[in-house]
Each structure stands twice: as structure tokens, then as C-alpha cells.
Amino acid sequence: MRVRVRAFASYREALGTNRVEVDVPDGATPLQVWEVLASHYPKLRDLPPPSGFAVQDSYVSPEIRLSPEDELVLVPPVSGGAHIQLTAEPISVDEVLRSVAHPQAGAIVLFLGTVRDNNSGRHVHHLEYEAYQELALREMARIAAEAEERWDLRGITMVHRTGYLEVGEVSVAIAVSAPHRKDAFEAGKFLIDTLKQRVPIWKKEVWEGGEAWVVQ
């Protein structure tokens, strides 16, 4: 099928135009479209991957299946290089750290939320996370933009898992790079605290003999 793609900022310059059409397999995902574009336009390979994708002016999951009538919008990282993602796959800490690396950064702060084996005296077997993907991605991007306005940062990455997670797995990763550690620490705390308060992601706790949706 043929998909229309709209690009802004550095992506527009790499493509040489703000709109292109590309042939992809039926039901291709935004990530697959990005990979096809990068193979056709070498300048895209020198740029960070999109911080998000949008269809019909709303953020969408990188794993949704596109239709021929869709126009996919590539959303470049915001000014400080924010990377926003929801994923059902394990989070790579190395990739998270690489995404915020910057020659002007004198500090990188990394926060990892992990699945613990107990809560309120119960032995936890696993967790299940569910997200309102479109609104969650949009709100995460807004929170990142707020952090950039408040602190002198060089990179932000926010990645949250969805689906089934075993004990010990990383459920959320937030990394911040900045010239100085004070800004990095304060921004990192703001990002995780605000994500928990505002982003529509829910957690089900499953233990032997029961389960319940719990406050994150």
C-alpha cells in the first residue's frame, strides 16, 4: 500500500520536502514506515528516531496498523531531544542512556521503576499495565516540554512498558541529561512524579488467589 507521510523541522530538511508518499506492506506500522523512509533517504539515518507519530492530529502507538488513507506525521524530538515511547517490549537501559547522550552534558540522571515481588503483605506474581496510548503519549510530550522550560537540559527520554511484566522487569525508564547535576536531578524527579500524576497508565497487580487495579 502507499502511505502519505508529513514531516517537520529536521525530518523535512532530510526528505527535501514536507510531504512524501512511500510504498510499504499492507498494515505496516509507523515504525516500519520510518525504517523504509530511512532506507530511501540516507540523511534520515543521521537523525534521532521520532519522539512520536501522529495520524489525524492525534498521537498514535508506533505499533498500530496503518491504512492507505492515513497520513502519518513524523514528530521530531523536541528542542532538548525528548524521546517519548510506550512499548510492550522490554526496555533497553543502554538505548535509553544513549538517547540522552550529549557533548554538553556534564550529568545524566537515570530513573528505573521495577516490578517488586510484594505489596501490602501480598506476594506479587506479576503486573499488567494498560495505557490510553494516544493521550498518554501526548501528555508525556507535554510533561517533557514543561521540564525543558524549567531547567537547562540537553536530552529527555521517557519510556513506559505496557502489558505483562514479571518481577524484576523495568516498567518505566526516565533519563535526563544536563550541563549540571542539580538540573538533571530536579528534572528527573519532576518527570517521574508528574508522569505518575497525569499520564493515563493503569496497573493491575496479580498475586496468588487474587488481582486488583492499584494506584501507581
Backbone hydrogen bonds, N-H to C=O, Kabsch-Sander energy under -0.5 kcal/mol:
donor,donor_aa,acceptor,acceptor_aa,energy
3,V,1,M,-0.5
3,V,22,V,-2.8
4,R,70,D,-1.2
5,V,20,V,-3.3
6,R,72,L,-3.0
7,A,18,N,-2.6
11,Y,8,F,-1.5
12,R,8,F,-1.0
13,E,9,A,-2.0
14,A,10,S,-2.1
15,L,11,Y,-2.2
16,G,12,R,-1.7
17,T,12,R,-0.9
20,V,5,V,-2.4
22,V,3,V,-2.3
24,V,1,M,-3.0
24,V,22,V,-0.5
27,G,66,L,-0.5
28,A,25,P,-1.5
31,L,62,P,-1.6
33,V,29,T,-2.2
34,W,30,P,-2.4
35,E,31,L,-2.0
36,V,32,Q,-2.2
37,L,33,V,-2.7
38,A,34,W,-2.5
39,S,35,E,-1.5
40,H,36,V,-1.4
41,Y,37,L,-2.6
44,L,41,Y,-2.0
45,R,42,P,-1.2
46,D,43,K,-1.0
47,L,44,L,-1.7
51,S,75,V,-2.2
52,G,75,V,-1.1
53,F,60,V,-0.6
54,A,73,V,-1.8
55,V,58,S,-2.4
56,Q,71,E,-0.6
58,S,55,V,-1.0
60,V,53,F,-2.6
64,I,61,S,-1.4
66,L,28,A,-2.7
66,L,64,I,-0.5
70,D,67,S,-1.9
72,L,4,R,-2.7
72,L,70,D,-0.6
73,V,54,A,-2.9
74,L,6,R,-2.5
74,L,72,L,-0.5
75,V,52,G,-2.1
75,V,73,V,-0.6
81,G,78,V,-3.1
83,H,156,I,-2.4
85,Q,158,M,-2.2
87,T,160,H,-2.2
93,V,91,I,-0.8
96,V,92,S,-2.0
97,L,93,V,-2.5
98,R,94,D,-2.4
99,S,95,E,-2.0
100,V,96,V,-0.7
100,V,97,L,-0.9
101,A,97,L,-0.5
101,A,98,R,-1.0
105,A,102,H,-1.8
106,G,104,Q,-0.5
106,G,178,A,-1.4
107,A,178,A,-1.9
109,V,176,V,-2.7
111,F,174,I,-3.2
113,G,172,V,-2.9
114,T,112,L,-0.5
115,V,169,E,-2.0
116,R,114,T,-0.6
119,N,122,R,-1.8
122,R,119,N,-2.0
124,V,117,D,-1.9
124,V,122,R,-0.8
125,H,206,V,-3.0
126,H,206,V,-1.5
127,L,165,L,-2.3
128,E,204,K,-2.2
129,Y,163,G,-2.6
130,E,202,W,-2.4
132,Y,200,P,-2.2
133,Q,131,A,-1.3
136,A,132,Y,-3.1
137,L,133,Q,-2.7
138,R,134,E,-1.9
139,E,135,L,-2.7
140,M,136,A,-2.5
141,A,137,L,-2.1
142,R,138,R,-1.8
143,I,139,E,-2.5
144,A,140,M,-2.3
145,A,141,A,-2.1
146,E,142,R,-2.3
147,A,143,I,-2.1
148,E,144,A,-2.1
149,E,145,A,-1.5
150,R,146,E,-1.4
151,W,147,A,-2.3
153,L,151,W,-1.2
154,R,177,S,-3.2
155,G,177,S,-1.3
156,I,81,G,-0.5
157,T,175,A,-2.3
158,M,83,H,-3.0
159,V,173,A,-2.7
160,H,85,Q,-2.2
161,R,171,S,-3.2
162,T,87,T,-1.7
163,G,129,Y,-3.1
165,L,127,L,-2.9
167,V,125,H,-0.6
168,G,115,V,-2.7
169,E,166,E,-1.9
171,S,113,G,-3.2
171,S,169,E,-0.5
172,V,113,G,-1.3
173,A,159,V,-2.8
174,I,111,F,-2.5
175,A,157,T,-2.2
176,V,109,V,-2.4
177,S,155,G,-2.2
178,A,107,A,-2.3
184,A,180,H,-1.6
185,F,181,R,-3.1
186,E,182,K,-2.4
187,A,183,D,-2.6
188,G,184,A,-2.2
189,K,185,F,-2.2
190,F,186,E,-2.2
191,L,187,A,-2.6
192,I,188,G,-2.1
193,D,189,K,-2.3
194,T,190,F,-2.6
195,L,191,L,-2.3
196,K,192,I,-2.1
197,Q,193,D,-1.2
198,R,194,T,-2.5
199,V,195,L,-2.1
201,I,199,V,-2.2
202,W,130,E,-3.3
203,K,214,V,-0.8
204,K,128,E,-3.2
205,E,203,K,-0.5
205,E,212,A,-3.4
206,V,126,H,-2.4
206,V,204,K,-0.5
207,W,210,G,-2.6
208,E,123,H,-0.8
210,G,207,W,-2.1
212,A,205,E,-2.0
214,V,203,K,-2.8
